[in-house]
Amino acid sequence: MLSSTQGTQQGDPLGPAFFFLAIHKVVRQLYAVPELEYLVFYLDDGVVVEDPDALLSLLQKLSEEFAKLALHVNLAKCKLWSPSGILTAECPIPVVDWAAAKVVLGTPLGTQETSKHFLENIHAQHRTLLDRHAQLPDTYVATCLLRHCLGAQIFFCECCGHPI
């Protein structure tokens, strides 16, 4: 038997919101810093645009403030995007060349070819799911899965009530 003694359970849809409630005061303090180029948080994910020295200073401040809440910044989950060769200071965050293709929060960043390749992969995944879905023997289960798990809009025939 597993018991959760701190934090939220993995997969809890409210977990990121509860976590953000814990760090909200620290994040609000960051928004008050006028020198920051760009700062945005969405629940437990943050994006900061800043020069390297200021970024390292901000990382140190975040680490100190989070330590007061018994939290720590997980550097393994952080990414620093920069044109290759621009960083001269030692940085504890792995540097990723921003010319390389990447996906951030489900959005492809990069060239038009990168976006096309990303969308083709998503289309192939959807095609595989829909092909497997069509093989389900129970239409009610198939409809429920389509509606609740695959995010599809389902319309029903007014005459017989069957999904269209």
DSSP file (Angstrom, degrees, kcal/mol; ACC not computed):
  #  RESIDUE AA STRUCTURE BP1 BP2  ACC     N-H-->O    O-->H-N    N-H-->O    O-->H-N    TCO  KAPPA ALPHA  PHI   PSI    X-CA   Y-CA   Z-CA
    1    1 A M              0   0    0      0, 0.0     2,-0.4     0, 0.0     0, 0.0   0.000 360.0 360.0 360.0 133.1    0.0    0.0    0.0
    2    2 A L        -     0   0    0      2,-0.0     2,-0.4     0, 0.0     0, 0.0  -0.852 360.0-167.5-103.9 139.0    1.3    3.4   -1.0
    3    3 A S        -     0   0    0     -2,-0.4     2,-0.6     0, 0.0     0, 0.0  -0.978  18.7-133.8-126.8 143.3    0.4    6.5    1.0
    4    4 A S        +     0   0    0     -2,-0.4     3,-0.1     1,-0.1     5,-0.1  -0.838  26.3 171.7 -94.2 118.5    0.9   10.1    0.1
    5    5 A T        +     0   0    0     -2,-0.6     2,-0.3     1,-0.3    -1,-0.1   0.587  65.1  18.2-105.3 -12.7    2.4   12.1    3.0
    6    6 A Q  S    S+     0   0    0      2,-0.1    -1,-0.3     0, 0.0     0, 0.0  -0.990 107.3   5.1-154.6 152.7    3.1   15.4    1.3
    7    7 A G  S    S-     0   0    0     -2,-0.3     2,-0.2    -3,-0.1    -3,-0.0  -0.173  94.1 -50.7  71.2-167.8    2.1   17.2   -1.8
    8    8 A T        -     0   0    0      1,-0.1     2,-0.2     7,-0.1    -2,-0.1  -0.606  61.6 -93.9-100.7 164.4   -0.6   16.0   -4.2
    9    9 A Q    >   -     0   0    0     -2,-0.2     3,-2.1     1,-0.1     6,-0.2  -0.518  48.5 -95.1 -77.3 145.9   -0.9   12.6   -5.8
   10   10 A Q  T 3  S+     0   0    0      1,-0.3    -1,-0.1    -2,-0.2     0, 0.0  -0.374 112.8  22.0 -57.6 131.6    0.7   12.1   -9.3
   11   11 A G  T 3  S+     0   0    0      1,-0.3    -1,-0.3    -2,-0.1    -2,-0.0   0.324  82.0 142.3  91.6  -8.4   -2.0   12.6  -11.9
   12   12 A D    X   -     0   0    0     -3,-2.1     3,-1.7     1,-0.2    -1,-0.3  -0.550  47.6-145.8 -67.1 120.5   -4.3   14.7   -9.7
   13   13 A P  T 3  S+     0   0    0      0, 0.0     4,-0.3     0, 0.0    -1,-0.2   0.736  99.0  50.4 -63.9 -20.7   -5.7   17.3  -12.1
   14   14 A L  T 3> S+     0   0    0      1,-0.2     4,-2.7     2,-0.1     5,-0.2   0.528  84.7  94.4 -91.0  -6.1   -5.8   19.9   -9.2
   15   15 A G  H <> S+     0   0    0     -3,-1.7     4,-2.5     1,-0.2     5,-0.2   0.911  84.4  46.3 -53.0 -52.2   -2.1   19.2   -8.3
   16   16 A P  H  > S+     0   0    0      0, 0.0     4,-2.4     0, 0.0    -1,-0.2   0.877 113.3  50.4 -61.3 -36.4   -0.6   22.0  -10.4
   17   17 A A  H  > S+     0   0    0     -4,-0.3     4,-2.0     2,-0.2    -2,-0.2   0.923 111.4  47.4 -67.6 -42.9   -3.2   24.5   -9.1
   18   18 A F  H  X S+     0   0    0     -4,-2.7     4,-1.4     2,-0.2    -1,-0.2   0.904 111.9  51.2 -63.5 -40.4   -2.5   23.6   -5.5
   19   19 A F  H  X S+     0   0    0     -4,-2.5     4,-1.6    -5,-0.2     3,-0.4   0.922 108.1  51.9 -62.1 -42.9    1.2   23.8   -6.1
   20   20 A F  H  X S+     0   0    0     -4,-2.4     4,-1.3     1,-0.2    -1,-0.2   0.876 103.2  58.3 -63.5 -35.5    0.8   27.3   -7.6
   21   21 A L  H  < S+     0   0    0     -4,-2.0     4,-0.4     1,-0.2    -1,-0.2   0.881 106.2  50.5 -58.5 -36.2   -1.2   28.4   -4.5
   22   22 A A  H  < S+     0   0    0     -4,-1.4     3,-0.2    -3,-0.4    -1,-0.2   0.867 119.3  34.7 -69.6 -36.2    1.9   27.5   -2.5
   23   23 A I  H  X S+     0   0    0     -4,-1.6     4,-2.4     1,-0.2     3,-0.3   0.421  88.1 102.5 -99.1   1.6    4.3   29.5   -4.7
   24   24 A H  H  X S+     0   0    0     -4,-1.3     4,-2.7     1,-0.2     5,-0.2   0.874  79.0  52.1 -54.9 -44.4    1.9   32.3   -5.6
   25   25 A K  H  > S+     0   0    0     -4,-0.4     4,-1.6    -3,-0.2    -1,-0.2   0.902 111.3  47.3 -61.2 -41.9    3.4   34.8   -3.1
   26   26 A V  H  > S+     0   0    0     -3,-0.3     4,-1.5    -4,-0.2    -1,-0.2   0.920 112.3  49.5 -65.3 -43.9    6.9   34.2   -4.5
   27   27 A V  H  X S+     0   0    0     -4,-2.4     4,-1.9     1,-0.2    -2,-0.2   0.899 107.2  54.8 -63.9 -40.7    5.7   34.5   -8.1
   28   28 A R  H  X S+     0   0    0     -4,-2.7     4,-0.8     1,-0.2    -1,-0.2   0.878 104.8  54.4 -60.4 -37.2    3.9   37.8   -7.3
   29   29 A Q  H >< S+     0   0    0     -4,-1.6     3,-0.5     1,-0.2     4,-0.3   0.876 105.9  52.9 -63.1 -36.4    7.2   39.2   -5.9
   30   30 A L  H >< S+     0   0    0     -4,-1.5     3,-1.7     1,-0.2    -2,-0.2   0.891 102.7  56.8 -66.3 -38.8    8.9   38.3   -9.3
   31   31 A Y  H 3< S+     0   0    0     -4,-1.9    -1,-0.2     1,-0.3    -2,-0.2   0.733 100.0  61.0 -64.7 -20.1    6.2   40.2  -11.2
   32   32 A A  T << S+     0   0    0     -4,-0.8    -1,-0.3    -3,-0.5    -2,-0.2   0.565  78.2  99.9 -82.9  -8.1    7.1   43.3   -9.2
   33   33 A V    X   -     0   0    0     -3,-1.7     3,-1.1    -4,-0.3    -3,-0.0  -0.695  57.4-165.6 -80.9 108.8   10.7   43.3  -10.5
   34   34 A P  T 3  S+     0   0    0      0, 0.0    -1,-0.2     0, 0.0    -4,-0.0   0.722  78.7  67.1 -70.8 -20.0   10.7   45.9  -13.2
   35   35 A E  T 3  S+     0   0    0     19,-0.0     2,-0.1    15,-0.0    19,-0.1   0.687  73.4 108.1 -75.6 -16.8   14.1   44.8  -14.7
   36   36 A L    <   -     0   0    0     -3,-1.1     3,-0.2    -6,-0.2    14,-0.1  -0.405  60.5-151.4 -65.7 132.0   12.8   41.5  -15.9
   37   37 A E  S    S-     0   0    0     12,-0.8     2,-0.3     1,-0.3    13,-0.2   0.944  76.2 -10.5 -65.3 -49.6   12.4   41.4  -19.7
   38   38 A Y  E     +A   49   0A   0     11,-1.5    11,-2.7     2,-0.0     2,-0.3  -0.971  63.0 173.8-156.8 135.1    9.6   38.9  -19.7
   39   39 A L  E     +A   48   0A   0     -2,-0.3     2,-0.3     9,-0.2     9,-0.2  -0.974   6.8 162.5-146.9 129.5    8.0   36.7  -17.0
   40   40 A V  E     -A   47   0A   0      7,-2.2     7,-2.9    -2,-0.3     2,-0.4  -0.983  12.8-167.9-148.1 138.0    4.9   34.5  -17.3
   41   41 A F  E     -A   46   0A   0     -2,-0.3     2,-0.4     5,-0.2     5,-0.2  -0.972   6.9-171.0-123.0 140.6    3.7   31.6  -15.1
   42   42 A Y  E >   -A   45   0A   0      3,-3.1     3,-2.2    -2,-0.4     2,-0.3  -0.922  67.8 -60.9-128.3 106.4    0.9   29.2  -15.9
   43   43 A L  T 3  S-     0   0    0     -2,-0.4   -26,-0.1     1,-0.3    -1,-0.0  -0.401 123.8  -9.3  53.3-112.9    0.2   27.1  -12.8
   44   44 A D  T 3  S+     0   0    0     -2,-0.3     2,-0.4    -3,-0.1    -1,-0.3   0.299 120.5  86.3-100.0  11.6    3.5   25.3  -12.0
   45   45 A D  E <   -A   42   0A   0     -3,-2.2    -3,-3.1     2,-0.0     2,-0.4  -0.932  55.9-173.8-111.9 133.9    5.3   26.2  -15.3
   46   46 A G  E     -A   41   0A   0     -2,-0.4     2,-0.4    -5,-0.2    -5,-0.2  -0.945  12.5-161.8-127.2 149.3    7.2   29.5  -15.6
   47   47 A V  E     -A   40   0A   0     -7,-2.9    -7,-2.2    -2,-0.4     2,-0.4  -0.998  11.1-176.8-128.5 128.9    9.0   31.2  -18.5
   48   48 A V  E     -A   39   0A   0     -2,-0.4     2,-0.5    -9,-0.2    -9,-0.2  -0.990  11.3-163.3-127.5 133.6   11.6   33.9  -17.9
   49   49 A V  E     +A   38   0A   0    -11,-2.7   -11,-1.5    -2,-0.4   -12,-0.8  -0.977  37.4 127.2-115.3 121.4   13.4   36.0  -20.6
   50   50 A E        -     0   0    0     -2,-0.5   -14,-0.1   -13,-0.2    -2,-0.1  -0.982  62.2 -81.9-164.9 161.3   16.4   37.7  -19.2
   51   51 A D     >  -     0   0    0     -2,-0.3     4,-2.4     1,-0.1     5,-0.2  -0.396  53.1-104.4 -71.2 157.7   20.1   38.2  -19.8
   52   52 A P  H  > S+     0   0    0      0, 0.0     4,-2.3     0, 0.0     5,-0.2   0.857 116.4  47.6 -56.1 -44.7   22.3   35.4  -18.4
   53   53 A D  H  > S+     0   0    0      1,-0.2     4,-2.0     2,-0.2     5,-0.1   0.931 114.9  45.4 -65.1 -44.6   23.7   37.2  -15.3
   54   54 A A  H  > S+     0   0    0      1,-0.2     4,-2.6     2,-0.2    -1,-0.2   0.862 111.2  54.9 -65.6 -34.7   20.3   38.5  -14.2
   55   55 A L  H  X S+     0   0    0     -4,-2.4     4,-2.5     2,-0.2    -2,-0.2   0.914 107.7  48.2 -64.8 -42.6   18.8   35.0  -14.9
   56   56 A L  H  X S+     0   0    0     -4,-2.3     4,-2.1     2,-0.2    -1,-0.2   0.888 112.2  49.9 -64.5 -38.2   21.3   33.4  -12.6
   57   57 A S  H  X S+     0   0    0     -4,-2.0     4,-2.3     2,-0.2    -2,-0.2   0.908 111.3  48.8 -64.2 -42.4   20.6   36.0   -9.9
   58   58 A L  H  X S+     0   0    0     -4,-2.6     4,-2.9     2,-0.2    -2,-0.2   0.897 109.1  52.8 -64.4 -40.8   16.8   35.3  -10.3
   59   59 A L  H  X S+     0   0    0     -4,-2.5     4,-2.4     2,-0.2    -1,-0.2   0.903 109.3  49.4 -61.0 -42.0   17.4   31.6  -10.1
   60   60 A Q  H  X S+     0   0    0     -4,-2.1     4,-2.1     2,-0.2    -2,-0.2   0.916 112.0  48.2 -62.9 -43.6   19.3   32.1   -6.8
   61   61 A K  H  X S+     0   0    0     -4,-2.3     4,-2.6     2,-0.2     5,-0.2   0.920 111.8  49.5 -63.9 -44.1   16.5   34.3   -5.4
   62   62 A L  H  X S+     0   0    0     -4,-2.9     4,-2.9     1,-0.2     5,-0.3   0.925 110.0  51.2 -59.3 -45.1   13.9   31.7   -6.4
   63   63 A S  H  X S+     0   0    0     -4,-2.4     4,-1.9     1,-0.2    -1,-0.2   0.905 111.9  47.0 -60.1 -42.6   15.9   28.9   -4.8
   64   64 A E  H  X S+     0   0    0     -4,-2.1     4,-1.2     2,-0.2    -1,-0.2   0.924 114.8  45.2 -66.0 -44.9   16.2   31.0   -1.5
   65   65 A E  H  < S+     0   0    0     -4,-2.6     4,-0.5     1,-0.2     3,-0.2   0.896 113.9  48.8 -68.0 -40.0   12.5   31.9   -1.5
   66   66 A F  H ><>S+     0   0    0     -4,-2.9     5,-2.8     1,-0.2     3,-1.2   0.852 103.9  61.1 -67.9 -33.4   11.3   28.3   -2.3
   67   67 A A  H ><5S+     0   0    0     -4,-1.9     3,-1.7    -5,-0.3    -1,-0.2   0.857  97.2  59.4 -61.0 -34.0   13.6   26.9    0.4
   68   68 A K  T 3<5S+     0   0    0     -4,-1.2    -1,-0.3     1,-0.3    -2,-0.2   0.747 107.3  46.8 -64.3 -22.4   11.6   29.0    2.9
   69   69 A L  T < 5S-     0   0    0     -3,-1.2    -1,-0.3    -4,-0.5    -2,-0.2   0.233 122.9-107.6-100.1  11.5    8.6   26.9    1.7
   70   70 A A  T < 5S+     0   0    0     -3,-1.7     2,-0.3     1,-0.3    -3,-0.2   0.831  84.0 120.7  62.8  34.3   10.5   23.6    2.0
   71   71 A L      < -     0   0    0     -5,-2.8     2,-0.3    -8,-0.1    -1,-0.3  -0.819  46.6-156.7-119.2 161.5   10.6   23.5   -1.8
   72   72 A H        -     0   0    0     -2,-0.3     2,-0.5    -3,-0.1    -9,-0.1  -0.991  25.8-109.5-138.3 151.4   13.6   23.4   -4.2
   73   73 A V        -     0   0    0     -2,-0.3     2,-1.2   -14,-0.1     3,-0.1  -0.673  29.2-139.4 -77.9 122.7   14.0   24.3   -7.9
   74   74 A N    >   -     0   0    0     -2,-0.5     3,-1.7     1,-0.2     4,-0.2  -0.713  18.2-173.0 -86.2  96.3   14.5   21.1   -9.9
   75   75 A L  G >  S+     0   0    0     -2,-1.2     3,-1.1     1,-0.3    -1,-0.2   0.745  79.2  68.3 -64.7 -23.2   17.2   22.1  -12.3
   76   76 A A  G 3  S+     0   0    0      1,-0.3    -1,-0.3    -3,-0.1    -2,-0.1   0.763 102.2  46.7 -66.9 -23.2   16.8   18.8  -14.2
   77   77 A K  G <  S+     0   0    0     -3,-1.7     2,-0.3     2,-0.0    -1,-0.3   0.385  98.0  92.5 -98.2   3.2   13.4   20.0  -15.3
   78   78 A C    <   -     0   0    0     -3,-1.1     2,-0.4    -4,-0.2    -3,-0.0  -0.679  55.5-164.6 -96.3 151.1   14.6   23.5  -16.3
   79   79 A K        -     0   0    0     -2,-0.3     2,-0.5    14,-0.1    16,-0.2  -0.997   8.0-156.9-134.3 140.9   15.8   24.5  -19.8
   80   80 A L  E     -b   95   0B   0     14,-1.8    16,-3.4    -2,-0.4     2,-0.5  -0.966  11.4-159.8-118.3 115.0   17.8   27.5  -20.9
   81   81 A W  E     +b   96   0B   0     -2,-0.5    16,-0.2    14,-0.2    14,-0.1  -0.811  26.1 147.9 -97.9 132.6   17.4   28.4  -24.5
   82   82 A S  E     -b   97   0B   0     14,-2.1    16,-1.2    -2,-0.5    17,-0.3  -0.990  53.9 -92.8-157.7 149.0   20.1   30.6  -26.0
   83   83 A P    >   -     0   0    0      0, 0.0     3,-1.9     0, 0.0     4,-0.4  -0.459  65.8 -88.5 -61.2 142.5   21.8   31.2  -29.3
   84   84 A S  T 3  S+     0   0    0      1,-0.3    -3,-0.0     2,-0.1    12,-0.0  -0.258 109.8  14.0 -59.3 136.0   24.9   28.9  -29.3
   85   85 A G  T 3  S+     0   0    0     -3,-0.1    -1,-0.3     2,-0.1    12,-0.0   0.366  93.4 106.6  86.2  -4.3   28.0   30.5  -27.8
   86   86 A I    <   +     0   0    0     -3,-1.9     2,-0.5     2,-0.0    -2,-0.1   0.813  59.0  81.9 -80.0 -28.1   26.2   33.5  -26.1
   87   87 A L        +     0   0    0     -4,-0.4    -2,-0.1     1,-0.2     4,-0.1  -0.641  42.8 163.4 -81.8 125.4   26.5   32.2  -22.6
   88   88 A T        +     0   0    0     -2,-0.5    -1,-0.2     2,-0.1     2,-0.1   0.665  53.6  79.6-108.9 -26.2   29.9   33.0  -21.0
   89   89 A A  S    S-     0   0    0      1,-0.1     2,-0.3     0, 0.0    -2,-0.0  -0.461  92.0 -98.5 -81.3 154.3   29.0   32.4  -17.3
   90   90 A E        -     0   0    0     -2,-0.1    -1,-0.1     2,-0.0    -2,-0.1  -0.539  44.4-167.3 -67.6 134.2   28.7   29.0  -15.7
   91   91 A C        -     0   0    0     -2,-0.3     4,-0.1     2,-0.1    -4,-0.0  -0.992  25.6-150.3-131.0 131.7   25.1   28.0  -15.6
   92   92 A P  S    S+     0   0    0      0, 0.0    -1,-0.1     0, 0.0    -2,-0.0   0.559  80.7  81.3 -75.9  -5.6   23.6   25.1  -13.6
   93   93 A I  S    S-     0   0    0    -16,-0.0   -14,-0.1   -14,-0.0   -17,-0.1  -0.845  92.2-109.1-101.3 133.8   20.8   24.7  -16.2
   94   94 A P        -     0   0    0      0, 0.0   -14,-1.8     0, 0.0     2,-0.5  -0.382  34.2-130.2 -60.4 134.9   21.6   22.8  -19.4
   95   95 A V  E     -b   80   0B   0    -16,-0.2     2,-0.5    -4,-0.1   -14,-0.2  -0.762  19.5-163.7 -93.3 129.7   21.7   25.2  -22.4
   96   96 A V  E     -b   81   0B   0    -16,-3.4   -14,-2.1    -2,-0.5     2,-0.4  -0.951  25.1-119.8-112.9 129.2   19.7   24.3  -25.5
   97   97 A D  E >   -b   82   0B   0     -2,-0.5     3,-1.8   -16,-0.2   -16,-0.1  -0.528  17.9-145.1 -66.9 123.6   20.5   26.0  -28.8
   98   98 A W  T 3  S+     0   0    0    -16,-1.2    -1,-0.2    -2,-0.4     4,-0.1   0.580  94.0  71.1 -73.4  -6.4   17.3   27.8  -29.7
   99   99 A A  T 3  S+     0   0    0    -17,-0.3    -1,-0.3     2,-0.1    12,-0.2   0.709  82.6  91.1 -75.8 -19.4   17.9   27.2  -33.4
  100  100 A A  S <  S-     0   0    0     -3,-1.8     2,-0.1     1,-0.1     9,-0.0  -0.477  92.2-100.8 -75.8 147.1   17.1   23.5  -32.7
  101  101 A A        +     0   0    0     -2,-0.1     2,-0.3     9,-0.1     9,-0.2  -0.383  52.5 165.8 -65.7 143.3   13.5   22.4  -33.1
  102  102 A K  E     -C  109   0C   0      7,-1.8     7,-3.2    -4,-0.1     2,-0.5  -0.979  34.0-132.8-154.5 163.1   11.6   22.1  -29.9
  103  103 A V  E     -C  108   0C   0     -2,-0.3     2,-0.5     5,-0.2     3,-0.1  -0.992  19.9-170.6-122.9 124.7    8.1   21.7  -28.5
  104  104 A V  E >  S-C  107   0C   0      3,-2.7     3,-1.7    -2,-0.5    -2,-0.0  -0.972  73.6 -20.2-120.4 120.3    7.0   23.9  -25.6
  105  105 A L  T 3  S-     0   0    0     -2,-0.5    -1,-0.2     1,-0.3     0, 0.0   0.873 129.8 -49.6  49.4  42.8    3.7   23.2  -23.8
  106  106 A G  T 3  S+     0   0    0      1,-0.2    -1,-0.3    -3,-0.1    -3,-0.0   0.559 116.1 114.5  79.4   8.7    2.5   21.3  -26.9
  107  107 A T  E <   -C  104   0C   0     -3,-1.7    -3,-2.7     2,-0.0     2,-0.2  -0.951  64.3-129.0-116.0 126.6    3.5   24.0  -29.4
  108  108 A P  E     -C  103   0C   0      0, 0.0     2,-0.4     0, 0.0    -5,-0.2  -0.527  22.6-165.9 -74.0 136.4    6.2   23.5  -32.0
  109  109 A L  E     +C  102   0C   0     -7,-3.2    -7,-1.8    -2,-0.2     2,-0.3  -0.979  46.5  49.2-120.6 134.9    8.8   26.2  -32.1
  110  110 A G  S    S-     0   0    0     -2,-0.4   -10,-0.1    -9,-0.2    -9,-0.1  -0.988  90.0  -6.7 142.4-151.0   11.2   26.5  -35.0
  111  111 A T     >  -     0   0    0     -2,-0.3     4,-2.0   -12,-0.2     5,-0.2  -0.147  67.3-103.9 -75.3 171.3   11.0   26.5  -38.8
  112  112 A Q  H  > S+     0   0    0      1,-0.2     4,-2.4     2,-0.2     5,-0.2   0.869 124.7  55.4 -62.5 -36.3    7.9   25.9  -40.9
  113  113 A E  H  > S+     0   0    0      2,-0.2     4,-2.5     1,-0.2    -1,-0.2   0.881 105.1  52.8 -63.9 -38.2    9.4   22.5  -41.7
  114  114 A T  H  > S+     0   0    0      2,-0.2     4,-2.4     1,-0.2    -2,-0.2   0.933 110.5  46.7 -61.6 -46.9    9.6   21.8  -37.9
  115  115 A S  H  X S+     0   0    0     -4,-2.0     4,-2.5     1,-0.2    -2,-0.2   0.905 111.8  51.1 -62.8 -42.1    5.9   22.7  -37.5
  116  116 A K  H  X S+     0   0    0     -4,-2.4     4,-2.3     1,-0.2    -1,-0.2   0.925 111.0  47.8 -61.4 -45.2    4.9   20.6  -40.4
  117  117 A H  H  X S+     0   0    0     -4,-2.5     4,-2.0     2,-0.2    -2,-0.2   0.908 111.5  51.0 -62.7 -42.9    6.8   17.6  -39.1
  118  118 A F  H  X S+     0   0    0     -4,-2.4     4,-2.1     1,-0.2    -2,-0.2   0.930 111.9  46.4 -59.9 -47.4    5.2   18.0  -35.6
  119  119 A L  H  X S+     0   0    0     -4,-2.5     4,-2.6     1,-0.2    -1,-0.2   0.856 109.1  54.7 -67.1 -35.7    1.7   18.2  -37.0
  120  120 A E  H  X S+     0   0    0     -4,-2.3     4,-2.2     2,-0.2    -1,-0.2   0.895 109.0  49.0 -63.4 -39.3    2.3   15.2  -39.2
  121  121 A N  H  X S+     0   0    0     -4,-2.0     4,-2.2     2,-0.2    -2,-0.2   0.913 111.6  48.4 -65.4 -42.7    3.3   13.2  -36.1
  122  122 A I  H  X S+     0   0    0     -4,-2.1     4,-2.5     1,-0.2    -2,-0.2   0.919 111.3  50.9 -62.6 -43.3    0.2   14.4  -34.2
  123  123 A H  H  X S+     0   0    0     -4,-2.6     4,-2.6     1,-0.2    -2,-0.2   0.905 109.3  50.5 -60.8 -42.5   -1.9   13.4  -37.2
  124  124 A A  H  X S+     0   0    0     -4,-2.2     4,-2.2     2,-0.2    -1,-0.2   0.894 110.1  50.0 -64.1 -39.8   -0.4    9.9  -37.3
  125  125 A Q  H  X S+     0   0    0     -4,-2.2     4,-2.3     2,-0.2    -2,-0.2   0.921 112.2  47.4 -64.1 -43.4   -1.0    9.4  -33.6
  126  126 A H  H  X S+     0   0    0     -4,-2.5     4,-2.8     2,-0.2     5,-0.2   0.905 110.0  52.8 -64.3 -41.2   -4.6   10.5  -34.0
  127  127 A R  H  X S+     0   0    0     -4,-2.6     4,-2.5     2,-0.2    -1,-0.2   0.920 109.2  49.7 -60.7 -44.1   -5.0    8.2  -37.0
  128  128 A T  H  X S+     0   0    0     -4,-2.2     4,-2.2     2,-0.2     5,-0.2   0.930 112.3  47.6 -60.4 -46.4   -3.7    5.2  -35.0
  129  129 A L  H  X S+     0   0    0     -4,-2.3     4,-2.5     1,-0.2    -2,-0.2   0.922 113.4  47.2 -60.5 -45.1   -6.1    6.0  -32.1
  130  130 A L  H  X S+     0   0    0     -4,-2.8     4,-2.0     2,-0.2    -1,-0.2   0.859 110.0  52.9 -68.7 -34.8   -9.1    6.3  -34.5
  131  131 A D  H  X S+     0   0    0     -4,-2.5     4,-0.5    -5,-0.2    -1,-0.2   0.921 113.4  43.5 -64.2 -43.2   -8.2    3.1  -36.3
  132  132 A R  H >< S+     0   0    0     -4,-2.2     3,-1.0     1,-0.2     4,-0.3   0.887 111.0  55.8 -67.4 -38.5   -8.1    1.2  -33.0
  133  133 A H  H >< S+     0   0    0     -4,-2.5     3,-1.6     1,-0.3    -2,-0.2   0.882 100.6  58.4 -60.8 -39.7  -11.3    3.0  -31.9
  134  134 A A  H 3< S+     0   0    0     -4,-2.0    -1,-0.3     1,-0.3    -2,-0.2   0.694  99.0  60.7 -65.9 -18.3  -13.1    1.7  -35.0
  135  135 A Q  T << S+     0   0    0     -3,-1.0    -1,-0.3    -4,-0.5    -2,-0.2   0.508  75.1 115.3 -87.9  -4.7  -12.4   -1.9  -34.0
  136  136 A L    <   -     0   0    0     -3,-1.6     6,-0.1    -4,-0.3    -3,-0.0  -0.472  57.8-150.5 -68.0 133.9  -14.2   -1.6  -30.6
  137  137 A P  S    S+     0   0    0      0, 0.0     2,-0.7     0, 0.0    -1,-0.1   0.766  78.4  69.2 -78.1 -24.9  -17.2   -4.0  -30.6
  138  138 A D     >  -     0   0    0      1,-0.2     4,-2.4     2,-0.0     5,-0.2  -0.845  63.1-163.9-101.1 113.5  -19.4   -2.0  -28.3
  139  139 A T  H  > S+     0   0    0     -2,-0.7     4,-2.5     1,-0.2     5,-0.2   0.823  89.8  55.6 -66.7 -30.8  -20.7    1.3  -29.8
  140  140 A Y  H  > S+     0   0    0      2,-0.2     4,-2.5     1,-0.2    -1,-0.2   0.948 111.1  43.3 -66.2 -46.8  -21.6    2.8  -26.4
  141  141 A V  H  > S+     0   0    0      1,-0.2     4,-2.7     2,-0.2     5,-0.2   0.909 114.0  52.3 -62.2 -42.4  -18.1    2.2  -25.0
  142  142 A A  H  X S+     0   0    0     -4,-2.4     4,-2.4     1,-0.2    -2,-0.2   0.910 110.4  47.7 -60.4 -42.7  -16.7    3.6  -28.3
  143  143 A T  H  X S+     0   0    0     -4,-2.5     4,-2.6     2,-0.2    -2,-0.2   0.916 111.9  49.5 -65.5 -43.6  -18.8    6.7  -28.1
  144  144 A C  H  X S+     0   0    0     -4,-2.5     4,-3.0     2,-0.2     5,-0.4   0.919 112.5  47.6 -62.2 -44.1  -17.9    7.3  -24.4
  145  145 A L  H  X>S+     0   0    0     -4,-2.7     4,-2.2     1,-0.2     5,-1.6   0.920 112.7  49.0 -62.5 -43.2  -14.2    6.9  -25.2
  146  146 A L  H  <5S+     0   0    0     -4,-2.4     6,-1.9    -5,-0.2     4,-0.3   0.917 117.8  40.5 -62.6 -42.8  -14.4    9.2  -28.1
  147  147 A R  H  <5S+     0   0    0     -4,-2.6     4,-0.2     4,-0.2    -2,-0.2   0.927 127.6  27.4 -72.6 -46.0  -16.3   11.9  -26.1
  148  148 A H  H  <5S+     0   0    0     -4,-3.0    -3,-0.2    -5,-0.2    -2,-0.2   0.719 130.5  28.6 -96.7 -22.6  -14.4   11.7  -22.8
  149  149 A C  T  <5S+     0   0    0     -4,-2.2    -3,-0.2    -5,-0.4    -4,-0.1   0.755 121.5  42.4-110.6 -31.9  -10.9   10.5  -23.7
  150  150 A L  S   <S-     0   0    0     -5,-1.6    -3,-0.1    -4,-0.3    -4,-0.1   0.472  97.9-126.1 -98.5  -1.4  -10.1   11.7  -27.2
  151  151 A G        +     0   0    0     -6,-0.3     2,-0.2     1,-0.2    -4,-0.2   0.743  54.8 153.9  69.5  23.3  -11.6   15.1  -26.8
  152  152 A A        -     0   0    0     -6,-1.9     2,-0.5     1,-0.0    -1,-0.2  -0.593  46.6-124.8 -88.3 146.7  -13.9   14.7  -29.9
  153  153 A Q        -     0   0    0     -2,-0.2     2,-0.5     2,-0.0    -6,-0.0  -0.778  30.0-159.3 -83.8 129.5  -17.2   16.6  -30.3
  154  154 A I        -     0   0    0     -2,-0.5     2,-0.4    -7,-0.0   -11,-0.0  -0.944   6.8-162.9-117.5 131.9  -19.9   14.0  -30.9
  155  155 A F        -     0   0    0     -2,-0.5     9,-3.7     0, 0.0     2,-0.4  -0.897  10.9-145.2-111.8 143.0  -23.2   14.8  -32.6
  156  156 A F  B     -D  163   0D   0     -2,-0.4     2,-0.2     7,-0.3     6,-0.1  -0.849  21.5-109.0-111.9 143.8  -26.2   12.6  -32.3
  157  157 A C     >  -     0   0    0      5,-3.1     4,-1.8    -2,-0.4     5,-0.0  -0.487  20.7-143.5 -66.4 132.5  -28.9   11.9  -34.9
  158  158 A E  T  4 S+     0   0    0     -2,-0.2    -1,-0.1     1,-0.2    -2,-0.0   0.799  95.8  52.7 -69.2 -28.3  -32.2   13.5  -33.9
  159  159 A C  T  4 S+     0   0    0      1,-0.1    -1,-0.2     3,-0.1    -2,-0.0   0.956 130.3   5.8 -72.4 -52.1  -34.2   10.6  -35.3
  160  160 A C  T  4 S-     0   0    0      2,-0.1    -2,-0.2     3,-0.0    -1,-0.1   0.562  89.4-121.8-115.8 -11.1  -32.5    7.6  -33.6
  161  161 A G     <  +     0   0    0     -4,-1.8    -3,-0.1     1,-0.3     3,-0.1   0.486  61.9 141.6  83.5   1.5  -30.0    9.0  -31.1
  162  162 A H        -     0   0    0      1,-0.1    -5,-3.1    -6,-0.1    -1,-0.3  -0.463  60.8 -98.0 -75.0 149.1  -27.0    7.2  -32.6
  163  163 A P  B      D  156   0D   0      0, 0.0    -7,-0.3     0, 0.0    -1,-0.1  -0.400 360.0 360.0 -65.4 142.9  -23.7    9.1  -32.8
  164  164 A I              0   0    0     -9,-3.7    -8,-0.1    -2,-0.1    -2,-0.0   0.404 360.0 360.0 -96.7 360.0  -23.1   10.7  -36.2
